[in-house]
Amino acid sequence: MKRFFPRLACVLALILLPVAGNRFFHSHGPSPFRNHTGRPLRCAIHPGDSMQLATSLAVGLNYEFLRAFVKDHSDSAAIFLADEKVSYLDSLLLDSLDILVLPASGYRDTAGLTALPLEESPVVWVYKSGHRGNRELVRWFARYKGTAEHDATVNRFSKCYGAPDNAWRADSGIISPYDEALKTSAKTLGWDWKLLAALAWSESKFLIQAESPRGALGIMQMMPVTAKRFGVNDPLDPEQNIQAGTRYLAFLKKMLSMYSEDPEILKWMTIGAYNSGGGRALQDLESGETGPATGAYIKAITRQYRIFQGIKEPETILLSPDSLSRVNPRDEHARDQEQKHDDHEGDDIGENDHGDIDVDGDKGDEVILGIEP
């Protein structure tokens, strides 16, 4: 009998440990990645081919995977986009970078480095071989794949509008990988969240790494000065970007409310101003005409909104020059079109101006908005 209980305990341990490992991946001991270098965990994501939507969506997916890993294994972290012209493999070997996310097709075996392939997306996580944390990384991801959080994250990206398999349906319940953030933000505007989703799609195709030739960044394509003014510390963070874009929309809506009390008219005036800038919007109101670029932008969002509502439209595709440039940053014609009507960086909100609205004389310039948001 004395020998029976120890043996029973061993058997139970062998049975229960794998089950527990699939449910709980928090390490109660010191993690090999936990800030042992005295600096944040550094993770870079290579954006890959911006014209391949499957690869482009993988950036957002792996950003969320990295955040989940960081939450459990590091006191702090810096997750950033890798410069397409720079090789970060040396940084891994020199321990100045911890994890590099690369398109699987672009990685070649490199001495001293190990690549962890991900079945969920066409990328590999590359890290230094022999790093005391690399085994923990592999074990963590193996356990993470068995969690509800992992499955929900993959589901949001694989079933969103624009996903590679083109299996999206209006009644699927999923539009973007960031529906919850869009729903929460849309409530503050009093808008249908699908309209805000249509604006986000037109701006960035739901790609967190989207960058326009003028320097607008993220899901809501905000210029850096404006983004910072409205609370963005990390333009790559989709929730921050959506919240800041919504605050800017609310600000424009308040500014334009003096020109119309009709909520429907005010809504589309606000959307037009988001594209052209407050200064151009006020000029349009003075002249009684809407510029062609702004008109095309509004039509594109109207069409996309109807698609998200499940309303069938003709096959004619309406895209604004602005949205075209943000889909393909290498399109020179689109870049020229955007420069004709996009905001000038730094002109959107004056940090030191208070209480006045001043429109300068340059066509297309943003209003110097001194009103506090």
C-alpha positions in Angstrom: 0.0 0.0 0.0 2.8 2.4 0.8 4.2 1.9 -2.7 0.8 2.3 -4.3 0.2 6.0 -3.5 3.5 7.4 -4.8 3.0 5.4 -8.0 -0.6 6.8 -8.3 0.7 10.3 -7.8 3.2 9.8 -10.7 0.6 8.5 -13.0 -1.8 11.4 -12.2 1.0 13.9 -12.8 1.7 12.4 -16.2 -1.9 12.6 -17.2 -2.7 16.0 -15.8 0.4 18.0 -16.7 -0.2 18.0 -20.5 -3.8 19.1 -20.0 -2.8 21.9 -17.7 -0.1 22.9 -20.2 -2.8 23.4 -22.9 -4.8 25.6 -20.7 -2.3 27.7 -18.8 0.8 29.1 -20.3 1.8 31.6 -17.6 5.2 30.9 -16.2 5.3 31.3 -12.5 9.1 31.2 -12.4 11.4 33.8 -14.0 11.0 33.8 -17.7 14.2 33.6 -19.8 12.9 36.6 -21.8 11.9 38.7 -18.8 14.0 41.8 -19.1 17.2 40.1 -18.2 19.1 42.4 -20.4 17.9 45.5 -18.6 16.0 46.7 -21.7 12.6 45.9 -23.3 12.1 42.8 -25.3 12.7 43.9 -28.9 10.6 42.4 -31.7 10.6 43.5 -35.3 8.0 42.5 -38.0 9.0 42.6 -41.6 6.0 44.0 -43.6 6.6 41.7 -46.6 5.0 42.4 -50.0 2.4 45.1 -49.5 0.6 43.9 -52.6 0.0 40.5 -51.2 -3.0 40.8 -48.8 -2.4 37.4 -47.2 1.1 38.5 -46.2 0.0 42.0 -45.2 -2.7 40.7 -42.9 -0.1 38.4 -41.3 1.6 41.5 -39.9 -1.4 42.3 -37.8 -1.9 38.7 -36.8 1.7 38.3 -35.7 1.6 41.6 -33.9 -1.2 40.2 -31.7 0.7 36.9 -31.2 3.8 38.9 -30.1 1.7 40.9 -27.7 0.3 37.7 -26.2 3.8 36.3 -25.8 5.1 39.6 -24.3 2.2 39.7 -21.9 3.5 36.5 -20.3 7.3 36.8 -20.8 8.5 40.3 -20.5 8.1 43.3 -18.3 8.1 45.6 -21.3 8.6 45.3 -25.1 9.0 47.3 -28.2 7.2 45.8 -31.3 8.0 47.7 -34.4 8.0 47.4 -38.2 11.3 46.4 -39.8 12.7 48.7 -42.5 12.4 46.8 -45.7 15.8 47.9 -46.8 17.6 46.8 -43.6 18.6 43.2 -42.6 18.0 42.6 -39.0 19.7 39.2 -38.9 22.9 40.8 -37.5 20.9 42.4 -34.8 19.7 39.0 -33.7 23.2 37.6 -33.6 24.4 40.6 -31.6 21.5 40.4 -29.1 20.2 43.8 -29.9 17.0 42.2 -31.3 15.2 39.3 -29.7 12.6 38.2 -32.3 12.3 38.9 -36.0 9.1 38.0 -37.9 9.8 37.4 -41.6 7.8 36.1 -44.6 8.6 32.4 -44.8 9.5 32.7 -48.5 12.1 35.3 -47.7 14.1 33.5 -45.0 17.2 31.4 -45.8 19.0 29.3 -43.2 21.5 31.4 -41.4 24.3 30.1 -39.1 23.5 31.0 -35.5 19.8 31.6 -36.0 16.7 29.4 -35.7 13.4 29.9 -37.5 10.0 28.8 -35.9 7.4 28.4 -38.7 3.8 29.3 -38.0 1.1 27.3 -39.6 -1.4 30.2 -39.0 0.3 32.6 -41.4 3.1 32.5 -44.0 5.8 33.7 -41.7 8.6 32.5 -39.5 9.8 33.8 -36.1 13.6 34.0 -36.2 15.7 34.2 -33.1 19.3 33.5 -32.0 20.1 29.8 -31.7 21.2 28.8 -28.2 19.4 31.8 -26.6 18.3 30.6 -23.2 14.7 31.6 -24.0 14.3 29.9 -27.4 13.0 26.6 -26.0 10.5 28.5 -23.9 9.4 30.3 -27.0 8.7 27.1 -28.8 7.0 25.5 -25.8 4.9 28.7 -25.2 3.6 28.8 -28.8 2.8 25.1 -28.8 0.7 25.6 -25.7 -0.8 28.9 -26.9 -2.2 27.2 -30.0 -4.5 25.2 -27.8 -6.1 28.2 -26.2 -9.4 30.0 -27.0 -7.5 33.3 -27.3 -5.4 31.9 -30.1 -8.4 30.4 -32.0 -10.4 33.7 -31.7 -7.4 35.7 -33.0 -6.9 33.5 -36.0 -10.7 33.5 -36.7 -10.8 37.3 -36.8 -8.1 37.5 -39.4 -9.0 34.5 -41.5 -12.7 35.4 -41.8 -12.5 39.2 -42.2 -13.4 41.1 -45.3 -10.5 40.9 -47.7 -9.1 37.7 -46.3 -7.3 35.6 -49.0 -10.0 32.9 -49.4 -12.6 35.5 -50.4 -15.2 33.6 -48.3 -16.5 36.7 -46.5 -20.3 37.2 -46.2 -22.1 40.2 -44.9 -23.9 38.0 -42.4 -20.7 36.4 -41.1 -20.6 38.7 -38.1 -17.0 39.6 -38.8 -15.9 42.5 -40.9 -12.4 43.3 -39.7 -9.9 41.9 -37.2 -10.7 44.9 -35.0 -14.5 44.9 -34.9 -14.7 45.3 -31.1 -12.6 48.4 -31.2 -14.6 49.8 -34.1 -17.9 49.1 -32.3 -16.8 50.8 -29.2 -15.4 53.9 -31.0 -18.5 54.2 -33.3 -20.7 54.6 -30.3 -18.9 57.8 -29.3 -19.8 59.2 -32.7 -23.3 58.0 -32.7 -22.6 56.1 -36.0 -23.3 52.6 -37.2 -20.0 50.8 -36.6 -20.1 49.4 -40.1 -19.7 52.9 -41.4 -16.6 53.4 -39.3 -15.4 50.0 -40.6 -16.0 51.2 -44.2 -13.9 54.3 -43.5 -11.1 52.2 -42.0 -11.1 49.8 -44.9 -10.9 52.7 -47.4 -8.0 54.2 -45.5 -5.9 51.1 -44.8 -7.5 47.8 -45.9 -7.4 47.0 -42.1 -3.5 46.8 -42.3 -1.8 48.1 -39.2 1.4 48.7 -41.2 -0.3 50.9 -43.9 1.7 54.1 -44.6 0.8 56.7 -47.2 3.5 58.6 -49.3 2.7 61.6 -47.1 3.4 59.7 -43.9 0.0 58.9 -42.6 0.1 55.7 -40.5 -2.0 52.8 -39.3 -5.6 51.6 -39.6 -7.0 55.2 -39.6 -4.1 56.6 -41.6 -3.4 59.5 -39.3 -0.5 62.0 -39.8 2.0 61.6 -36.9 1.4 65.0 -35.4 -2.4 64.6 -35.4 -2.1 61.0 -34.1 0.1 62.2 -31.2 -2.3 65.0 -30.4 -5.2 62.5 -30.2 -3.4 60.0 -27.9 -1.4 57.7 -30.1 1.9 56.5 -28.5 2.3 53.5 -30.8 0.9 54.1 -34.4 1.2 50.3 -35.0 -1.3 49.6 -32.1 -4.7 49.1 -33.9 -6.8 50.0 -30.8 -4.9 53.2 -30.2 -5.0 54.2 -33.9 -8.8 53.6 -34.1 -9.5 55.5 -30.9 -7.4 58.4 -32.0 -9.0 58.5 -35.5 -12.4 58.5 -33.8 -11.4 61.3 -31.5 -10.3 63.3 -34.6 -13.6 62.5 -36.3 -15.5 63.7 -33.2 -13.4 66.9 -33.2 -14.2 67.5 -36.9 -17.9 66.7 -36.3 -18.1 69.3 -33.5 -16.3 71.9 -35.6 -18.7 71.4 -38.5 -21.9 71.1 -36.5 -22.3 74.9 -36.7 -22.9 74.5 -40.4 -25.7 71.9 -40.2 -28.0 70.4 -37.6 -29.0 67.5 -39.9 -27.2 64.5 -38.5 -27.0 62.7 -41.8 -25.5 65.8 -43.6 -23.1 66.4 -40.7 -22.0 62.8 -40.8 -20.9 62.9 -44.5 -19.4 66.4 -44.0 -17.3 64.9 -41.2 -16.2 62.0 -43.4 -15.3 64.4 -46.2 -13.3 66.6 -43.8 -11.4 63.5 -42.5 -10.1 63.0 -46.0 -9.5 66.5 -47.2 -8.7 68.2 -43.9 -10.7 70.8 -41.9 -9.4 73.7 -43.9 -10.5 72.2 -47.2 -13.9 71.3 -45.7 -14.5 74.9 -44.6 -13.4 76.1 -48.1 -15.9 73.7 -49.7 -18.6 75.0 -47.4 -17.8 78.6 -48.3 -17.9 77.8 -52.1 -20.8 75.4 -51.9 -18.8 72.8 -53.9 -17.1 69.6 -52.9 -13.7 68.9 -54.5 -13.5 65.9 -56.9 -11.1 63.9 -54.6 -13.4 64.4 -51.6 -16.4 63.4 -53.6 -14.7 60.3 -54.8 -13.7 59.4 -51.3 -17.2 59.8 -50.0 -18.6 57.6 -52.9 -16.0 54.9 -52.1 -17.0 54.8 -48.4 -20.7 54.9 -49.3 -20.2 51.9 -51.5 -18.1 50.0 -48.9 -20.7 50.8 -46.3 -23.4 49.3 -48.4 -21.3 46.2 -48.9 -20.8 45.8 -45.2 -24.6 46.2 -44.8 -25.2 43.4 -47.3 -26.7 45.6 -49.9 -25.7 44.5 -53.4 -24.0 47.1 -55.6 -23.0 47.2 -59.3 -19.6 45.8 -60.1 -18.2 49.3 -60.8 -15.4 50.0 -58.2 -15.3 53.5 -56.8 -12.0 54.3 -55.1 -10.7 57.7 -54.2 -7.2 58.7 -55.2 -6.4 58.8 -51.5 -7.5 55.2 -50.9 -5.7 54.0 -54.0 -2.4 55.5 -52.8 -2.7 53.8 -49.4 -3.3 50.4 -51.0 -0.2 50.7 -53.2 2.3 53.2 -51.9 4.4 52.6 -55.1 1.7 54.1 -57.3 3.2 57.3 -58.5 0.0 58.7 -60.0 -1.9 58.0 -56.8 0.9 59.7 -54.9 0.6 62.8 -57.0 -3.2 62.8 -56.4 -2.8 62.5 -52.7 -0.3 65.3 -52.5 -2.9 67.6 -54.1 -5.4 67.2 -51.3 -3.8 65.6 -48.3 -3.0 67.4 -45.1 0.4 69.0 -44.7 2.1 67.3 -41.7 2.2 69.7 -38.8 -0.6 71.9 -40.1 -3.5 70.0 -38.7 -3.6 71.1 -35.1 -1.6 73.9 -33.6 -0.1 72.9 -30.2 0.1 76.5 -29.0 -3.1 77.9 -30.6 -6.2 78.1 -28.5 -9.7 79.2 -29.2 -9.5 80.2 -32.9 -10.0 78.6 -36.2 -7.7 80.0 -38.9 -7.7 78.9 -42.5 -4.6 79.8 -44.5 -4.8 80.6 -48.2 -3.1 77.5 -49.6 -5.6 75.2 -51.4 -5.8 71.9 -49.6 -4.1 72.9 -46.4 -5.5 71.7 -43.1 -7.1 74.2 -40.8 -5.0 75.3 -38.0 -7.3 73.9 -35.3 -6.7 75.6 -32.0 -9.8 74.3 -30.5 -9.1 71.7 -27.8 -10.5 68.2 -28.8 
